[in-house]
Amino acid sequence: MNKSGNLITTEDLKIYFPVRRFLRTVGYVKAVDGVSLHISKGETVALVGESGSGKTTFGRALLGLVRPSGGRIVFDGLDITDLEEKDMKRVRRRMGVVFQDPYASLNPVFPIYRIVEEPLVVNRMGTPEERREVVMKALEDVRLTPPEFFASKYPHMLSGGQRQRVAIARAIITNPDLVVADEPVSMLDASIRVEILTLFKEIQQRHNVSFLYITHDMATAKYFSERIAIMYAGKIVELGPTKEVLSDPLHPYTQALIEAIPDPDPTNRFRFRKVTPGQPPSLINPPSGCRFHPRCQYLIQGTCDVVEPMLIRIKGERYVACHLYEKPPMEREGHQ
């Protein structure tokens, strides 16, 4: 029985993919490398980072679509790390997923009704009459009304925003406790993004569903999430309440991400913007010590490039993995 109040928890989660050459394993891609994170019931946690940081792989692991190489995943008190597929299928009824591309995630040969109904059919939930009622209600919940009008259409007949609403209806059709939303608005027009995020909020309040919101967009993370986890090269480097992290970023990588957010103020058009040099490291052969140290302006030679920083609590619910914050406050004052 789950008494912690957390819906899902990962403990030192590792996901390594073998690199093979001539039928021999010559290394591993360390996509997720020791991530500990929890999502409470009814909470939204944003997972933010550059492309290739391991965000999507982490989300797929929560859904049981990727087998962990190490660590644990606990869902509502049940350890699902090594569940057999038949047992994981029962757990997956309580999970939903919204993919990034609304043009690729919907089967083009199926009508909208069948696309939304499919999770119910796969999980053998309800009679055809009962499923029809649930499908129509789900289409109404995502504001595709009248539902009868949209149910008979095909994906190519809908706009990008309407397609993503169909994907959301499919994700919530089984009344899940957890939804993994993987870049759900990145391919939509700016005017549609707020509508979709508002829809997510309404669904969350109505059904008390938890969200893992995977994104590289700090602005939408601020709008939708209560807590934010910053991921770099397979590791969490900063974690805390979203408003606090965005208003007072601690880790140099978080500072760089925020600095890269476009400024709508035209008077700042020609303001010099600091751009973090270099590229994200290879996950096959990541740097020793702190994985961000080759790009960090606060590099401490002999420490950052040698010793891997631990994710430590700084204040309140703020956590950061950076050697700058292992020093006394007076010594790190100039770096905050």
TORBAGU-700390 format. One line per field, with one value per atom (N, C-alpha, C): residue number from 1; residue in one letter; x, y, z. Coordinates in steps of 0.2 Angstrom, whole numbers, plus 5000, padded with zeros to 4 digits. Layout:
BEGIN
num c(NUM/...);
residuo c(A/...);
east c(X/...);
north c(Y/...);
up c(Z/...);
// end
This chain:
BEGIN
num c(1/1/1/2/2/2/3/3/3/4/4/4/5/5/5/6/6/6/7/7/7/8/8/8/9/9/9/10/10/10/11/11/11/12/12/12/13/13/13/14/14/14/15/15/15/16/16/16/17/17/17/18/18/18/19/19/19/20/20/20/21/21/21/22/22/22/23/23/23/24/24/24/25/25/25/26/26/26/27/27/27/28/28/28/29/29/29/30/30/30/31/31/31/32/32/32/33/33/33/34/34/34/35/35/35/36/36/36/37/37/37/38/38/38/39/39/39/40/40/40/41/41/41/42/42/42/43/43/43/44/44/44/45/45/45/46/46/46/47/47/47/48/48/48/49/49/49/50/50/50/51/51/51/52/52/52/53/53/53/54/54/54/55/55/55/56/56/56/57/57/57/58/58/58/59/59/59/60/60/60/61/61/61/62/62/62/63/63/63/64/64/64/65/65/65/66/66/66/67/67/67/68/68/68/69/69/69/70/70/70/71/71/71/72/72/72/73/73/73/74/74/74/75/75/75/76/76/76/77/77/77/78/78/78/79/79/79/80/80/80/81/81/81/82/82/82/83/83/83/84/84/84/85/85/85/86/86/86/87/87/87/88/88/88/89/89/89/90/90/90/91/91/91/92/92/92/93/93/93/94/94/94/95/95/95/96/96/96/97/97/97/98/98/98/99/99/99/100/100/100/101/101/101/102/102/102/103/103/103/104/104/104/105/105/105/106/106/106/107/107/107/108/108/108/109/109/109/110/110/110/111/111/111/112/112/112/113/113/113/114/114/114/115/115/115/116/116/116/117/117/117/118/118/118/119/119/119/120/120/120/121/121/121/122/122/122/123/123/123/124/124/124/125/125/125/126/126/126/127/127/127/128/128/128/129/129/129/130/130/130/131/131/131/132/132/132/133/133/133/134/134/134/135/135/135/136/136/136/137/137/137/138/138/138/139/139/139/140/140/140/141/141/141/142/142/142/143/143/143/144/144/144/145/145/145/146/146/146/147/147/147/148/148/148/149/149/149/150/150/150/151/151/151/152/152/152/153/153/153/154/154/154/155/155/155/156/156/156/157/157/157/158/158/158/159/159/159/160/160/160/161/161/161/162/162/162/163/163/163/164/164/164/165/165/165/166/166/166/167/167/167/168/168/168/169/169/169/170/170/170/171/171/171/172/172/172/173/173/173/174/174/174/175/175/175/176/176/176/177/177/177/178/178/178/179/179/179/180/180/180/181/181/181/182/182/182/183/183/183/184/184/184/185/185/185/186/186/186/187/187/187/188/188/188/189/189/189/190/190/190/191/191/191/192/192/192/193/193/193/194/194/194/195/195/195/196/196/196/197/197/197/198/198/198/199/199/199/200/200/200/201/201/201/202/202/202/203/203/203/204/204/204/205/205/205/206/206/206/207/207/207/208/208/208/209/209/209/210/210/210/211/211/211/212/212/212/213/213/213/214/214/214/215/215/215/216/216/216/217/217/217/218/218/218/219/219/219/220/220/220/221/221/221/222/222/222/223/223/223/224/224/224/225/225/225/226/226/226/227/227/227/228/228/228/229/229/229/230/230/230/231/231/231/232/232/232/233/233/233/234/234/234/235/235/235/236/236/236/237/237/237/238/238/238/239/239/239/240/240/240/241/241/241/242/242/242/243/243/243/244/244/244/245/245/245/246/246/246/247/247/247/248/248/248/249/249/249/250/250/250/251/251/251/252/252/252/253/253/253/254/254/254/255/255/255/256/256/256/257/257/257/258/258/258/259/259/259/260/260/260/261/261/261/262/262/262/263/263/263/264/264/264/265/265/265/266/266/266/267/267/267/268/268/268/269/269/269/270/270/270/271/271/271/272/272/272/273/273/273/274/274/274/275/275/275/276/276/276/277/277/277/278/278/278/279/279/279/280/280/280/281/281/281/282/282/282/283/283/283/284/284/284/285/285/285/286/286/286/287/287/287/288/288/288/289/289/289/290/290/290/291/291/291/292/292/292/293/293/293/294/294/294/295/295/295/296/296/296/297/297/297/298/298/298/299/299/299/300/300/300/301/301/301/302/302/302/303/303/303/304/304/304/305/305/305/306/306/306/307/307/307/308/308/308/309/309/309/310/310/310/311/311/311/312/312/312/313/313/313/314/314/314/315/315/315/316/316/316/317/317/317/318/318/318/319/319/319/320/320/320/321/321/321/322/322/322/323/323/323/324/324/324/325/325/325/326/326/326/327/327/327/328/328/328/329/329/329/330/330/330/331/331/331/332/332/332/333/333/333/334/334/334/335/335/335/336/336/336);
residuo c(M/M/M/N/N/N/K/K/K/S/S/S/G/G/G/N/N/N/L/L/L/I/I/I/T/T/T/T/T/T/E/E/E/D/D/D/L/L/L/K/K/K/I/I/I/Y/Y/Y/F/F/F/P/P/P/V/V/V/R/R/R/R/R/R/F/F/F/L/L/L/R/R/R/T/T/T/V/V/V/G/G/G/Y/Y/Y/V/V/V/K/K/K/A/A/A/V/V/V/D/D/D/G/G/G/V/V/V/S/S/S/L/L/L/H/H/H/I/I/I/S/S/S/K/K/K/G/G/G/E/E/E/T/T/T/V/V/V/A/A/A/L/L/L/V/V/V/G/G/G/E/E/E/S/S/S/G/G/G/S/S/S/G/G/G/K/K/K/T/T/T/T/T/T/F/F/F/G/G/G/R/R/R/A/A/A/L/L/L/L/L/L/G/G/G/L/L/L/V/V/V/R/R/R/P/P/P/S/S/S/G/G/G/G/G/G/R/R/R/I/I/I/V/V/V/F/F/F/D/D/D/G/G/G/L/L/L/D/D/D/I/I/I/T/T/T/D/D/D/L/L/L/E/E/E/E/E/E/K/K/K/D/D/D/M/M/M/K/K/K/R/R/R/V/V/V/R/R/R/R/R/R/R/R/R/M/M/M/G/G/G/V/V/V/V/V/V/F/F/F/Q/Q/Q/D/D/D/P/P/P/Y/Y/Y/A/A/A/S/S/S/L/L/L/N/N/N/P/P/P/V/V/V/F/F/F/P/P/P/I/I/I/Y/Y/Y/R/R/R/I/I/I/V/V/V/E/E/E/E/E/E/P/P/P/L/L/L/V/V/V/V/V/V/N/N/N/R/R/R/M/M/M/G/G/G/T/T/T/P/P/P/E/E/E/E/E/E/R/R/R/R/R/R/E/E/E/V/V/V/V/V/V/M/M/M/K/K/K/A/A/A/L/L/L/E/E/E/D/D/D/V/V/V/R/R/R/L/L/L/T/T/T/P/P/P/P/P/P/E/E/E/F/F/F/F/F/F/A/A/A/S/S/S/K/K/K/Y/Y/Y/P/P/P/H/H/H/M/M/M/L/L/L/S/S/S/G/G/G/G/G/G/Q/Q/Q/R/R/R/Q/Q/Q/R/R/R/V/V/V/A/A/A/I/I/I/A/A/A/R/R/R/A/A/A/I/I/I/I/I/I/T/T/T/N/N/N/P/P/P/D/D/D/L/L/L/V/V/V/V/V/V/A/A/A/D/D/D/E/E/E/P/P/P/V/V/V/S/S/S/M/M/M/L/L/L/D/D/D/A/A/A/S/S/S/I/I/I/R/R/R/V/V/V/E/E/E/I/I/I/L/L/L/T/T/T/L/L/L/F/F/F/K/K/K/E/E/E/I/I/I/Q/Q/Q/Q/Q/Q/R/R/R/H/H/H/N/N/N/V/V/V/S/S/S/F/F/F/L/L/L/Y/Y/Y/I/I/I/T/T/T/H/H/H/D/D/D/M/M/M/A/A/A/T/T/T/A/A/A/K/K/K/Y/Y/Y/F/F/F/S/S/S/E/E/E/R/R/R/I/I/I/A/A/A/I/I/I/M/M/M/Y/Y/Y/A/A/A/G/G/G/K/K/K/I/I/I/V/V/V/E/E/E/L/L/L/G/G/G/P/P/P/T/T/T/K/K/K/E/E/E/V/V/V/L/L/L/S/S/S/D/D/D/P/P/P/L/L/L/H/H/H/P/P/P/Y/Y/Y/T/T/T/Q/Q/Q/A/A/A/L/L/L/I/I/I/E/E/E/A/A/A/I/I/I/P/P/P/D/D/D/P/P/P/D/D/D/P/P/P/T/T/T/N/N/N/R/R/R/F/F/F/R/R/R/F/F/F/R/R/R/K/K/K/V/V/V/T/T/T/P/P/P/G/G/G/Q/Q/Q/P/P/P/P/P/P/S/S/S/L/L/L/I/I/I/N/N/N/P/P/P/P/P/P/S/S/S/G/G/G/C/C/C/R/R/R/F/F/F/H/H/H/P/P/P/R/R/R/C/C/C/Q/Q/Q/Y/Y/Y/L/L/L/I/I/I/Q/Q/Q/G/G/G/T/T/T/C/C/C/D/D/D/V/V/V/V/V/V/E/E/E/P/P/P/M/M/M/L/L/L/I/I/I/R/R/R/I/I/I/K/K/K/G/G/G/E/E/E/R/R/R/Y/Y/Y/V/V/V/A/A/A/C/C/C/H/H/H/L/L/L/Y/Y/Y/E/E/E/K/K/K/P/P/P/P/P/P/M/M/M/E/E/E/R/R/R/E/E/E/G/G/G/H/H/H/Q/Q/Q);
east c(5004/5000/5004/5003/5006/5004/5009/5007/5011/5015/5020/5017/5011/5008/5011/5016/5019/5016/5014/5011/5016/5022/5027/5034/5039/5045/5051/5056/5062/5068/5071/5077/5083/5088/5094/5093/5088/5086/5092/5094/5099/5096/5097/5095/5101/5104/5110/5108/5109/5108/5115/5116/5122/5124/5130/5133/5137/5134/5137/5141/5147/5151/5153/5151/5153/5150/5144/5141/5144/5148/5151/5149/5148/5146/5152/5153/5159/5158/5152/5151/5143/5141/5134/5133/5127/5124/5121/5123/5120/5115/5109/5104/5101/5100/5098/5103/5106/5111/5111/5106/5106/5101/5095/5090/5085/5084/5080/5075/5068/5063/5056/5052/5045/5040/5034/5029/5023/5020/5015/5008/5003/4997/4994/4992/4989/4994/5000/5006/5008/5011/5014/5021/5026/5033/5035/5039/5042/5049/5050/5057/5060/5065/5067/5075/5076/5083/5084/5090/5091/5090/5089/5088/5094/5092/5097/5099/5096/5098/5095/5090/5088/5080/5077/5070/5065/5065/5060/5061/5068/5069/5067/5068/5065/5058/5054/5047/5045/5048/5046/5048/5053/5054/5048/5045/5040/5034/5033/5027/5029/5035/5036/5038/5040/5042/5049/5053/5060/5062/5066/5068/5074/5074/5079/5085/5091/5097/5099/5096/5098/5093/5093/5088/5081/5076/5070/5065/5059/5053/5047/5044/5039/5032/5027/5021/5015/5013/5008/5009/5015/5017/5020/5019/5021/5027/5032/5038/5037/5038/5036/5043/5048/5055/5055/5054/5055/5049/5043/5037/5036/5033/5032/5027/5027/5023/5016/5013/5006/5004/5009/5007/5008/5013/5014/5008/5005/4999/4993/4992/4987/4989/4995/4997/4997/4998/4998/4991/4986/4979/4978/4983/4982/4987/4990/4994/4992/4994/4992/4998/4999/5004/5002/5005/5004/5010/5011/5017/5018/5024/5026/5022/5022/5020/5013/5008/5001/5000/5005/5004/5006/5011/5014/5011/5008/5006/4999/4995/4988/4988/4985/4985/4981/4984/4980/4974/4974/4969/4963/4963/4958/4954/4947/4943/4945/4943/4945/4941/4935/4932/4936/4939/4943/4949/4952/4959/4958/4952/4951/4949/4945/4942/4948/4953/4958/4961/4962/4965/4959/4953/4948/4947/4948/4948/4954/4960/4966/4965/4962/4962/4955/4951/4945/4940/4939/4935/4929/4923/4917/4914/4907/4904/4905/4903/4903/4899/4893/4889/4892/4895/4898/4904/4908/4914/4912/4906/4904/4903/4899/4898/4904/4909/4915/4919/4919/4923/4920/4913/4910/4911/4911/4913/4920/4925/4932/4933/4929/4930/4927/4921/4919/4923/4927/4931/4937/4939/4945/4942/4935/4932/4932/4931/4930/4922/4919/4911/4908/4903/4899/4904/4904/4908/4907/4900/4898/4901/4902/4905/4912/4916/4923/4924/4920/4921/4922/4918/4918/4924/4927/4933/4939/4944/4950/4956/4962/4967/4968/4969/4971/4966/4960/4954/4954/4959/4959/4966/4965/4971/4976/4982/4987/4984/4981/4978/4973/4968/4963/4966/4971/4974/4977/4980/4983/4978/4972/4966/4964/4964/4962/4967/4974/4979/4978/4976/4974/4968/4963/4957/4959/4963/4965/4969/4973/4977/4973/4967/4964/4958/4957/4951/4950/4956/4955/4955/4954/4954/4961/4967/4973/4975/4980/4982/4988/4992/4998/4998/4999/5000/5007/5011/5017/5016/5017/5016/5023/5025/5032/5032/5034/5034/5027/5022/5015/5013/5016/5014/5020/5026/5031/5030/5026/5024/5018/5015/5009/5010/5006/5007/5006/5009/5010/5003/4998/4991/4988/4990/4986/4989/4996/4999/4996/4994/4990/4984/4980/4974/4975/4980/4982/4984/4988/4990/4985/4980/4974/4970/4969/4966/4969/4975/4979/4977/4977/4976/4969/4964/4957/4956/4959/4959/4962/4968/4971/4967/4963/4959/4953/4950/4944/4945/4951/4952/4958/4961/4967/4972/4974/4979/4986/4991/4998/5001/5005/5008/5016/5019/5026/5026/5028/5028/5035/5037/5044/5044/5049/5049/5056/5058/5064/5062/5055/5053/5051/5056/5055/5048/5046/5040/5034/5033/5027/5028/5034/5035/5033/5034/5032/5025/5021/5014/5011/5014/5010/5012/5018/5021/5022/5021/5022/5030/5033/5040/5044/5050/5054/5060/5062/5068/5072/5079/5083/5087/5087/5091/5097/5103/5108/5112/5113/5117/5115/5109/5107/5106/5107/5107/5103/5100/5096/5101/5102/5107/5103/5097/5093/5086/5083/5076/5073/5067/5064/5057/5054/5048/5049/5044/5046/5047/5043/5044/5050/5053/5059/5065/5065/5070/5071/5065/5066/5067/5065/5067/5074/5077/5083/5087/5089/5092/5099/5101/5107/5112/5110/5115/5117/5123/5125/5122/5120/5116/5109/5106/5099/5099/5105/5105/5106/5110/5111/5104/5100/5094/5089/5089/5085/5087/5094/5097/5095/5093/5092/5085/5080/5073/5073/5069/5068/5065/5067/5064/5060/5053/5048/5049/5053/5054/5058/5055/5059/5065/5065/5070/5076/5075/5081/5083/5081/5083/5090/5094/5101/5105/5102/5106/5110/5116/5121/5118/5117/5115/5121/5122/5127/5125/5129/5127/5132/5130/5134/5138/5145/5149/5148/5150/5151/5144/5145/5139/5138/5132/5131/5136/5138/5143/5140/5145/5143/5140/5135/5132/5136/5140/5144/5150/5153/5159/5158/5154/5153/5159/5160/5166/5166/5172/5173/5171/5169/5167/5160/5159/5153/5152/5147/5146/5145/5144/5143/5150/5155/5161/5165/5164/5168/5165/5158/5155/5154/5156/5154/5159/5157/5161/5164/5161/5163/5167/5170/5174/5180/5180/5185/5190/5196/5200/5202/5202/5204/5198/5193/5187/5181/5179/5173/5175/5181/5183/5185/5185/5187/5182/5178/5173/5166/5162/5155/5151/5148/5144/5138/5136/5130/5124/5118/5112/5110/5112/5111/5106/5103/5098/5101/5099/5102/5097/5091/5086/5079/5075/5068/5068/5064/5064/5069/5074/5078/5084/5086/5091/5096/5102/5107/5113/5115/5121/5127/5130/5136/5141/5147/5152/5152/5150/5149/5145/5140/5136/5138/5144/5146/5151/5152/5156/5152/5155/5151/5148/5142/5138/5143/5147/5151/5156/5158/5162/5159/5152/5148/5144/5144/5139/5140/5146/5146/5144/5142/5140/5133/5129/5122/5118);
north c(4994/5000/5006/5011/5017/5022/5024/5029/5035/5036/5042/5048/5047/5052/5053/5049/5050/5044/5047/5042/5038/5041/5037/5040/5035/5037/5033/5036/5032/5033/5028/5028/5026/5031/5029/5026/5028/5025/5025/5020/5020/5016/5019/5016/5016/5011/5011/5007/5009/5005/5003/4997/4994/4997/4998/5000/4994/4991/4985/4986/4982/4983/4976/4973/4966/4961/4962/4958/4958/4963/4963/4970/4970/4976/4980/4986/4990/4996/4997/5002/5003/5008/5009/5017/5018/5025/5026/5030/5031/5036/5034/5039/5042/5038/5040/5037/5041/5039/5041/5037/5038/5044/5043/5049/5046/5050/5049/5055/5054/5059/5056/5060/5058/5063/5060/5064/5062/5067/5066/5066/5063/5063/5070/5071/5077/5082/5081/5086/5085/5091/5091/5093/5088/5090/5091/5096/5097/5095/5091/5088/5092/5096/5101/5100/5101/5100/5100/5100/5100/5094/5094/5087/5083/5076/5071/5071/5074/5074/5068/5064/5058/5059/5065/5066/5061/5060/5055/5048/5046/5039/5038/5043/5043/5042/5046/5045/5039/5036/5029/5024/5025/5020/5020/5026/5026/5022/5022/5019/5011/5009/5002/5000/5005/5004/5003/5005/5004/5000/4995/4991/4994/4996/4999/4995/4998/4994/4994/4998/4998/5003/5003/5007/5004/5008/5006/5011/5008/5012/5010/5014/5012/5016/5013/5016/5014/5019/5019/5013/5013/5007/5001/5000/4994/4995/4990/4990/4987/4992/4990/4989/4989/4989/4983/4977/4971/4967/4971/4967/4964/4958/4954/4958/4958/4962/4961/4955/4954/4958/4958/4962/4970/4971/4979/4981/4977/4979/4981/4978/4980/4987/4988/4994/5000/4998/5003/5006/5002/5005/5012/5013/5019/5024/5023/5028/5030/5036/5038/5042/5043/5046/5051/5057/5061/5062/5061/5061/5068/5069/5076/5078/5073/5075/5072/5077/5075/5072/5073/5071/5063/5061/5055/5050/5052/5048/5045/5048/5045/5041/5035/5030/5034/5035/5039/5035/5028/5024/5023/5025/5024/5031/5030/5036/5038/5044/5047/5042/5040/5036/5030/5026/5020/5022/5028/5030/5031/5034/5036/5030/5025/5019/5014/5014/5008/5006/5011/5009/5005/5007/5003/4996/4995/4989/4984/4987/4984/4981/4985/4983/4980/4978/4975/4978/4984/4988/4990/4987/4989/4986/4986/4984/4989/4987/4992/4998/4997/5003/5007/5004/5008/5012/5008/5012/5018/5017/5023/5029/5028/5033/5036/5032/5035/5039/5036/5040/5047/5047/5053/5058/5056/5060/5062/5058/5060/5066/5065/5070/5077/5076/5083/5086/5081/5084/5088/5086/5090/5095/5096/5102/5100/5094/5092/5091/5096/5096/5099/5096/5090/5084/5079/5073/5069/5068/5064/5067/5073/5076/5074/5074/5073/5065/5061/5054/5051/5053/5050/5052/5057/5060/5056/5058/5055/5060/5058/5063/5068/5066/5071/5077/5076/5081/5086/5085/5089/5094/5099/5104/5100/5103/5101/5101/5107/5107/5102/5101/5096/5089/5088/5081/5080/5085/5084/5083/5087/5085/5078/5075/5068/5064/5066/5062/5062/5068/5069/5065/5065/5061/5054/5051/5044/5043/5048/5047/5047/5050/5050/5046/5042/5038/5032/5030/5025/5028/5034/5038/5037/5038/5037/5041/5038/5042/5046/5044/5047/5048/5054/5055/5058/5055/5057/5061/5068/5072/5074/5071/5072/5078/5083/5089/5090/5090/5090/5096/5102/5108/5111/5107/5110/5111/5107/5107/5111/5114/5118/5126/5129/5137/5139/5145/5148/5150/5152/5153/5147/5141/5135/5132/5134/5131/5132/5138/5140/5136/5136/5132/5125/5121/5114/5114/5119/5118/5120/5124/5126/5120/5116/5110/5105/5104/5100/5101/5108/5110/5108/5109/5107/5100/5096/5089/5087/5090/5088/5090/5095/5097/5093/5091/5087/5080/5077/5070/5069/5074/5073/5069/5070/5066/5069/5065/5068/5068/5073/5074/5074/5070/5072/5076/5082/5086/5087/5084/5084/5089/5094/5100/5103/5107/5111/5118/5119/5126/5128/5133/5135/5139/5143/5147/5142/5137/5133/5129/5127/5124/5128/5135/5139/5140/5139/5140/5134/5128/5122/5118/5119/5114/5117/5113/5115/5114/5109/5108/5107/5108/5108/5104/5099/5096/5097/5100/5101/5095/5093/5087/5088/5086/5087/5081/5078/5072/5066/5065/5059/5060/5066/5067/5073/5073/5079/5084/5090/5094/5100/5101/5105/5103/5104/5102/5107/5109/5113/5116/5120/5123/5127/5127/5130/5137/5141/5148/5150/5146/5148/5146/5141/5139/5144/5146/5151/5158/5160/5167/5167/5161/5161/5155/5154/5148/5147/5141/5140/5137/5132/5128/5132/5132/5136/5134/5128/5125/5128/5128/5131/5139/5142/5149/5150/5146/5146/5145/5140/5139/5145/5148/5154/5160/5161/5166/5165/5159/5158/5159/5161/5162/5169/5169/5175/5180/5187/5192/5196/5196/5200/5207/5210/5217/5220/5224/5227/5231/5234/5238/5234/5227/5223/5219/5221/5218/5217/5222/5222/5221/5218/5217/5211/5211/5205/5199/5194/5188/5183/5180/5175/5169/5166/5159/5154/5149/5144/5140/5140/5137/5130/5127/5120/5116/5109/5105/5100/5098/5092/5087/5084/5078/5072/5068/5061/5057/5053/5049/5042/5041/5035/5036/5041/5043/5050/5050/5057/5059/5066/5069/5066/5066/5064/5070/5069/5074/5076/5083/5086/5086/5083/5083/5089/5095/5101/5105/5102/5106/5109/5105/5108/5114/5116/5122/5127/5126/5130/5135/5141/5147/5148/5143/5143/5137/5134/5128/5129/5124/5124/5118/5120/5115/5110/5104/5099/5096/5100/5098/5096/5101/5100/5095/5094/5090/5083/5082/5076/5072/5076/5074/5075/5070/5070/5073/5079/5082/5078/5078/5075/5080/5078/5082/5083/5089/5091/5096/5096/5101/5107/5113/5119/5123/5123/5127/5125/5124/5122/5116/5116/5110/5111/5115/5117/5112/5109/5104/5106/5105/5106/5102/5100/5096/5100/5104/5108/5109/5109/5110/5117/5122/5129/5129/5125/5125/5120/5117/5113/5118/5124/5128/5133/5136/5141/5146/5149/5154/5160/5162/5168/5167/5161/5159/5158/5157/5156/5161/5167/5172/5175/5176/5179/5175/5168/5164/5163/5166/5165/5170);
up c(5000/5000/5000/4996/4995/5000/5005/5010/5009/5004/5003/5000/4997/4993/4986/4985/4978/4973/4967/4963/4959/4957/4954/4957/4958/4960/4957/4955/4952/4957/4958/4962/4959/4958/4954/4948/4944/4938/4932/4929/4924/4918/4912/4906/4901/4899/4895/4889/4883/4877/4874/4872/4870/4863/4862/4855/4853/4847/4845/4838/4838/4832/4830/4824/4822/4827/4830/4834/4841/4843/4849/4852/4859/4862/4864/4861/4862/4867/4869/4874/4875/4879/4880/4880/4877/4877/4884/4888/4895/4895/4892/4891/4897/4902/4909/4914/4918/4922/4929/4933/4940/4942/4939/4940/4946/4951/4956/4956/4955/4955/4957/4960/4961/4959/4957/4955/4960/4963/4968/4964/4968/4965/4963/4957/4955/4953/4953/4952/4945/4943/4936/4937/4935/4935/4928/4927/4920/4920/4915/4914/4908/4909/4904/4902/4896/4894/4886/4884/4877/4874/4867/4864/4865/4866/4868/4875/4879/4886/4890/4887/4890/4892/4891/4894/4891/4885/4882/4884/4884/4887/4894/4898/4905/4905/4901/4901/4898/4893/4891/4896/4900/4906/4911/4912/4917/4914/4907/4904/4903/4905/4904/4897/4893/4886/4885/4890/4890/4897/4896/4902/4905/4912/4915/4916/4916/4916/4924/4928/4935/4938/4945/4949/4949/4952/4953/4951/4949/4947/4951/4955/4960/4958/4956/4954/4959/4963/4968/4972/4975/4980/4977/4970/4967/4963/4964/4961/4954/4948/4942/4937/4941/4937/4932/4935/4931/4930/4930/4929/4922/4922/4916/4912/4905/4901/4902/4904/4905/4912/4917/4923/4921/4917/4916/4912/4908/4904/4908/4914/4919/4922/4923/4926/4921/4915/4910/4908/4911/4910/4914/4919/4923/4921/4915/4912/4905/4903/4896/4894/4887/4884/4878/4878/4872/4869/4862/4859/4856/4854/4851/4844/4840/4833/4832/4832/4831/4824/4819/4812/4812/4816/4815/4821/4826/4831/4831/4825/4824/4818/4818/4812/4807/4801/4796/4792/4793/4790/4795/4801/4806/4807/4807/4809/4816/4818/4825/4830/4829/4834/4836/4831/4832/4835/4833/4837/4844/4846/4853/4857/4853/4857/4858/4854/4854/4861/4865/4872/4876/4875/4878/4875/4869/4866/4868/4868/4869/4877/4881/4888/4890/4885/4885/4891/4890/4895/4891/4894/4892/4886/4885/4879/4874/4868/4862/4864/4867/4868/4874/4879/4884/4882/4877/4874/4870/4867/4862/4867/4872/4877/4880/4882/4884/4879/4873/4868/4866/4866/4865/4870/4877/4882/4882/4880/4879/4874/4869/4863/4866/4870/4872/4877/4881/4886/4883/4877/4874/4869/4869/4866/4858/4856/4849/4849/4848/4848/4842/4839/4842/4841/4846/4845/4839/4838/4832/4825/4825/4819/4818/4823/4823/4823/4826/4827/4820/4815/4808/4804/4806/4802/4802/4798/4798/4800/4802/4804/4799/4793/4788/4787/4789/4789/4794/4799/4805/4805/4809/4809/4814/4815/4820/4827/4829/4836/4837/4832/4833/4833/4830/4830/4837/4840/4846/4852/4851/4855/4855/4849/4848/4852/4851/4855/4863/4865/4872/4874/4870/4871/4872/4867/4868/4874/4876/4882/4889/4889/4895/4895/4890/4889/4894/4897/4902/4909/4909/4916/4920/4917/4920/4926/4930/4935/4933/4928/4926/4918/4916/4909/4907/4903/4901/4894/4894/4889/4886/4880/4878/4872/4874/4869/4866/4869/4866/4862/4863/4860/4855/4855/4851/4844/4841/4834/4832/4837/4836/4836/4833/4832/4839/4840/4847/4850/4845/4847/4850/4847/4850/4856/4857/4863/4870/4871/4877/4878/4872/4872/4875/4872/4874/4881/4883/4890/4895/4893/4897/4898/4892/4892/4897/4897/4901/4909/4910/4917/4919/4914/4916/4917/4913/4914/4920/4922/4929/4934/4934/4940/4940/4934/4934/4936/4934/4936/4941/4943/4948/4945/4939/4935/4936/4937/4937/4930/4929/4923/4923/4919/4917/4911/4911/4905/4903/4897/4894/4889/4890/4886/4886/4881/4881/4881/4882/4882/4889/4892/4899/4900/4895/4895/4897/4893/4894/4900/4902/4909/4915/4914/4919/4920/4914/4914/4917/4916/4917/4923/4925/4930/4937/4942/4949/4951/4949/4950/4943/4943/4937/4938/4934/4934/4928/4929/4923/4922/4916/4914/4909/4911/4906/4905/4899/4898/4902/4903/4907/4914/4917/4924/4926/4932/4935/4938/4935/4938/4943/4942/4947/4947/4953/4954/4960/4958/4963/4961/4965/4963/4957/4952/4945/4946/4950/4950/4953/4958/4961/4957/4953/4949/4943/4940/4935/4937/4943/4945/4948/4951/4954/4952/4946/4944/4947/4950/4953/4949/4945/4941/4935/4933/4927/4921/4920/4914/4914/4920/4921/4919/4921/4919/4912/4909/4901/4898/4900/4897/4897/4903/4904/4900/4900/4896/4888/4886/4879/4877/4882/4881/4877/4872/4868/4872/4872/4876/4871/4873/4869/4869/4873/4874/4868/4864/4858/4860/4866/4868/4870/4871/4872/4866/4860/4854/4853/4855/4853/4860/4865/4871/4870/4872/4872/4876/4872/4876/4876/4882/4883/4880/4876/4873/4875/4878/4881/4875/4876/4870/4870/4864/4864/4863/4863/4862/4867/4868/4873/4872/4878/4877/4874/4872/4869/4876/4875/4880/4880/4875/4875/4879/4879/4882/4886/4891/4894/4897/4898/4902/4909/4912/4919/4923/4930/4934/4932/4932/4930/4923/4920/4913/4910/4913/4910/4910/4914/4915/4908/4903/4897/4894/4896/4894/4899/4905/4911/4912/4913/4914/4921/4926/4933/4934/4929/4930/4935/4940/4945/4943/4941/4938/4944/4943/4948/4952/4951/4955/4950/4946/4942/4936/4934/4929/4931/4938/4941/4945/4949/4954/4952/4951/4949/4955/4954/4959/4961/4967/4969/4970/4969/4969/4977/4979/4986/4987/4993/4995/4997/4994/4996/5001/4999/5004/5002/5007/5005/5001/4995/4991/4985/4985/4980/4980/4975/4974/4968/4969/4963/4964/4958/4957/4954/4959/4957/4962/4961/4966/4969/4965/4967/4974/4975/4981/4986/4985/4991/4995/4993/4997/5001/5006/5011/5007/5009/5005/5003/5008/5006/5000/4999/4993/4987/4987/4981/4979/4983/4982/4975/4973/4966/4960/4962/4956/4956/4960/4960/4956);
// end
